[in-house]
């Protein structure tokens, strides 16, 4: 390899030359997300700082990518980049936050992306330290690690090499602890906070929001991408009701011309997990995605989760909304929550469902 990440002059130096950090948007096990301004013109973006020490082995890919500060280059010209960044750049779509730039240093990948959405929660008045959860164990090597340039991730692919063989010596032995910066937490623009601000939505408004999500999930599938973590917190929305999908950290690539295999590791949120996952059964990607879409639709319409308990979700027994919702949307929800994934409604059938395009 021709680039040594430990040779970076200062952590984040190249990033800070171009962007000014403004506010904290959120933090998680991966690192944290900031609102930033581009120094050249003041345009605001979001940047996800991904801690290399917390990346799972399947989270990296070698790809043909223009050279950028801190990214490791192999002799064949490919660079090692986060799979999330690779997928975001591949997933160009009006309902996906746009990829802008990528940097790296000894500690972080800096994934710069479009900042979208209205402020649904007031920002905190005082700065606070970024508090990261305890370091999770690294995911063991999986057969789906896409080692070869632009290789599709799929079960059955050969096991990954060690991270050291990819040049990430800092993953297992960070040179020094990462300091926790102080930032004022920004206002939130995600759909979760939007729902909190409105309690719930009419069927007309919910339909407009939901159709955008269904359409982008369908379009991504045609490109061989499955998000795998559809939920209100992974959608941002502006005052005009324009929704965009964020956080492709759990997304996976597949060959849309081949039959999809069964999976045994669920990457999404437990509250949106389908019955087959909760029952510890192998599952297919898109029937599981459709269940998650049903959970999202239910929350849009009622402001609360559709299942009172895990056991109820295993049986597909949602909280009764009879009399509160129209028969058409009740039918759609029931179809999303069929326990047998083979009987569950498909994405195309959701798009064509009468509730999605009511007759005036």
C-alpha positions, 0 to 999 in steps of 0.5 A: 500500500502507498499510504500510511494513515498514521502519517497524517499530520494532525487528526482531522487536519484536512477536514478542518481546513474545509469545514467548520464544526457547528453543532452536535446532531447525535452520537452512537456506538460508531462515533458522532454526527456534527452539523458543519459549515463549508468554510468556502461559502458557508453551506451547511452539511452533516458529517458522520465521524466514524471511529475506526476502532469501532468498525465491524470487519464487514464495514470496509470495502476496496473500491475505485475512488478518487484519492482523498487525504487519509484514505489508504491506496492499494497498488491496483489503485483501489482505496479502502473506504467505509461500505456506508460511504460506498453505498451512499455514493452509489445510492444517488436518489432524491430521497437519500441524503446526498454524499458530499466528501470523504476524509480519514485520519488515524482515528476517524473516517469523516463522511460528509453528506447533505444536511436536510430537514426542519428543526423539530426540537429546540437545540440545547442551550449549553455545550456538552461533551460527546458521550460515546457508549462503551466500545462494543466487541468487533463483529467476527469475520463474516463471509460477506466482507467485500474484499475485491473491488466493488464485490457484492456482499452476499452470504457464501463469499470468502472470509475476510482477511484481518483488518491489519492486512488492510492497513488498519493497524489503529483499529486494534491498537489506537495510538492514543485515546480519542478526546470527547469534544464539546458541542451544543446539541443542535435541533433535530430534523428526523422524523422521530422528532417530527412525530413527537412534535405532532403526536400523529398524522392524518392519513393524508399526510402519513400517506405522503410521507410513507409513499416517499419511503416506499418509493426509495426502498423500491428504487434502491432494491433495483440498484442492489441495495437494502437499507436494513434499518428503516425507522423514523430516526433514520429519516429526515424531513423538512417543513414541506414534508420532503423525506430523505433516508439517512444512515446506511451503516447497516445497508447491504449490497446484493446482485438484483439479478440473482435470488436472495439468500436467507440471512440469520443476523438482523441488522435493524432495530428490535422494535422493527424486527419481523416475527421470523427474526423474533422467532429466531428463524432465518429471514429474507431481506425484503419481507423483513424490510416490509415489516419495518415499513409497516411499523413506520406506517403505524407510528405515523398514523398513531404516534406509537409502536404497533405491538405492545410486547415482543410476544405480540410481535411474534404473533403479529397481534398489533394494538387495535386501531379499529374505528380510528383508521380507515378500512383501507389502511387497516388492510395495508397494515395487516398485510405488512404484519403477516407472520408468514413472510411468504404471504406478506405483501410485496413492495410492488403490492404496497405501491399498488395498494388502494390506500396508496392512491385513493380515488377522489 
